[in-house]
Amino acid sequence: MRPTPPSWVDAQEYAVFEGDPVYQEENWAKVLQARADAEAGGSIPDDDALSIGSSAGAYYEKGLIFLRCAANGNDRKAYYEGRLAFQFIPDEDLDSEEKALVDLWFWRAMVLEQYYREPTKQQGQKLGKKLKEWNMTLEEFLDTPLMDVVTADERAMLAQAVESYYSRVELRIDNVKVQPDDVELFIENGRTMAPIRLVGEYLGADVSWDAELNAARLVRAGTEILLPIGKKMAYVNGTAVPLDAETYIKDGRTIVPVRYVAEFFGQTVEWNAELRSVMIEEDKSVAKGSNLEQWALPMGAMIPAVAYTAPTHFGRSRGAVALMGYETVPVAQSARKTLSESWGIQDRASLISTIMVMTENGHNTEFLRLANSGKADAYTEAVFKKWGERGILCWDLFRMSNLAQFGYEAGYVTYAEALALIEPAAKRLQETFSSWESAYENYLDGYGWWSGTGYVGQNVWNTERGQLFLLMMDRDDLAPIFDDALFARGVKGIPGLTAEQIRTSA
């Protein structure tokens, strides 16, 4: 005989777990007795009365009985026990239909236990997402006798919270969702509006207020944007640009049209209707014809590898957050902290200067001076004997790629500028080496010399960083990055932009 649902559960919303031990005669008799007691107004049965095992079917039947008992006395603790029963059912043991029904009752238990009493926008959005997955309306979700305890006012509050999911707007930068819980985006007259700091700080802009001009100011990579309050106007590096949406203040926050701010900083902006997301990406067409990013990724691969990150993205995704102390912060803030504490770089000018100087006169200059002085230590002599006048060149050149990428993340330079600043280092590398393996061996010797961890006769491939490089080389997804053919193809710069031009204009 096929098991039948209890009277308070619609047959279409009842799951049967084929072959489950709960349907064995002794266990099923206990289920039927507990159902009858629950229908008669009883409270949660004791453990002996429902000692029917811990299978998926057993937990499912317990959960339904607990919810009915809870509704008898509007017992929040019993709702909690019901939620736990559905939560204990392992997903891997279920087919898709069973999983959907377990999920449905789990969420009903969640609502009965907590959500409908104190619905928040975030909680409502989570339920809204589930309703979309189930292709179910809120009315259908609430259409069960167990939900009769939910009052009209509570249903209205829950409906309002769920509706916020369908009207939500997300911001994604480099395809990473950027949405702190206390910040909302919204559409107004066809334009997505957002607090200026949300957009500015994740793109690496300095955000400030100009009281005299009654305007918000953003500065990123040498571009200044002024957005006067109450006007459909922006000033980009002093040039007036008309807008079709005005900047204004709401709840103490300066609200700006997202598209304009992003595009003024050289970004592409698209609307993803399925995700209801504004998608901001770097406009990489400015580097069309250049292969400098292909050079930058392998040159700067070691620092991401040390942090257990694959070097597949130029600069970390700017929409992501980084751990700093006990809090998470935008990647831009983390990059600025790294540049300041490790390099003494505080701004755009010092970044550009450091890269330009160290590309030509970094630690390698010091190494060669010592190696040719007649006063070199044994390790310096051994490294010099191995590499000659190439010294520890790659130790300097590779870090210039890291600096340029950090500077891009921090908002000190644009994407095109970051690549152009790497060009001199990439050219020296291409002219001096012919493979990534030999270049990284030179880098590792340089790291050993600089850090003091090297010693004569050491096999650099057995060091921690040496092993990281070998692991990267073994990964299929990284094989295109470490392509030795790049050395034969040469370095192709950014059309119309050089490192020297950037230095002169800084």
Protein Blocks (a to p, Z undefined) as FASTA:
>chain_A
ZZdddfkbcfklcccdehiaklpmklmmmmmmmmmmmmnopacddfklmmgbjafklmmm
mmmmmmmmmmmnopaklmmmmmmmmmmpcfklpcfklmmmmmmmmmmmmmmmmmmmmccf
klmmmmmmmmmmnopafklmmmcfklmmpcfklmmmmmmmmmmmmmgccddeehiacddf
kbccddeehiacddfklmmmmnopacdddfklopacddeehiacdddehiacddeehiac
ddfbdcddeehiacddfklmmmmnopacdddfklopacddddfklmgoiaklmmmmmmmm
mmmmmnopacfbgciafkbccdehjaccdfklmmmmmmmmmnopabfklmmmmmmmmmmm
cmklmmmmmmmnopacfklmmmmmmnmmnmmmmmmmmmmmmmmmmmmmnopacfklmmmm
mmmmmmmmmmmmcbfklmmmmmmmmmmmmnopacehiafklpmklmmmmmmmmpmklmmm
mgcklmmnopaddehiafklmmmmZZ
